[in-house]
């Protein structure tokens, strides 16, 4: 399989993993991770991480008009703001 072929596989796996996470489908999530772990080239998990990072970078560039670092800093600022932990607490009802 060429590098382009593995890249396509990696992007599809990353997309499936993200969708499984959004849908809270733990069986599909585990299946994607198992596929990566059983990848015949032995580096499926590493390639999955690379594909996820690439997708986040591309999406953050689109969301910020080409400044992905600003997007990630905004996410970090929101996540670490006072009260952020309580606002995402599943036991808190929010």
N, C-alpha and C positions, 0 to 999 in steps of 0.2 A: 504494500500500500504506500503510495507516495505521501509526501508531507501535506499536499493539498487535500488528499483524501482523509488523512487523520485529523486535519484541521476542521473539516466539515463534521466529522464524527464528534469531535470535541465540542464544537459549538452547539450541535444538536443535543448532546448529553447535558451541557450546561443549561440550555434552555429547558430541557425536561426537568432538571433538578430544581430550577427556579419555579417552574409551574407547579411541581409537586409540593414545594415548600409553601407557595401561595395557597394552594388548595388543601394544605395540611394532610396530604396523602402520604403517610409514612411508608406504606408498602411500595409505592412507586419510587419514592425517595431512596429507600434501601435498595431497590432493584437497580437504579442508576449507579449508585455507589458500588454495588456488587459487579456491575458491568465494567466499571473503571478499574476495580481491583483485579479483575480477571482479564484485563486487556492483554492480548497476545504480545504486545511490545514491552510490557512490564512497567510502563510509565503512565498508565491511564489516569491515575489520581493526580499526578503532577500536571498533566495536560488539561485535566478538568479544571484545576485551580487556575491555570493560565487562561483558559477560555472564560471563566467567570470574571477574572480581573479585566480581561479585554472588554467584556460586555458592560461591566460597571463603568469602565472608562468611557466607552462610546456613549452610553446613556447619560452619564454626567456631563459630557461635552455637549450633547444635544440640549440638556436641561438648562445649561448655563451659557449657551451661545459660544462655546469653545473654551471655557475655563473650568475644567474638571476639578482643579484643586479648590476653587471657590465652593463648588457644590459639596465636596467632601468635608471641607471645613464647616460649612453650614450644617451639614448632617451631624458632625461631631459636636458643634456648639449646641444644637438642639438636644442631642442625647445627653450632654453633660450639664445642661442648664439646671439651676435649682428647681426641684420639683419634678424633674423629668422621670426619675425612677418611679415615683408614685403614679404618674400619668400613664405608665405602661404596665403597671402592676395588675396581673389578671385577677388577683384577689381583691383589688380595690374597686372593681366594678367599672373601670374606665376603659 
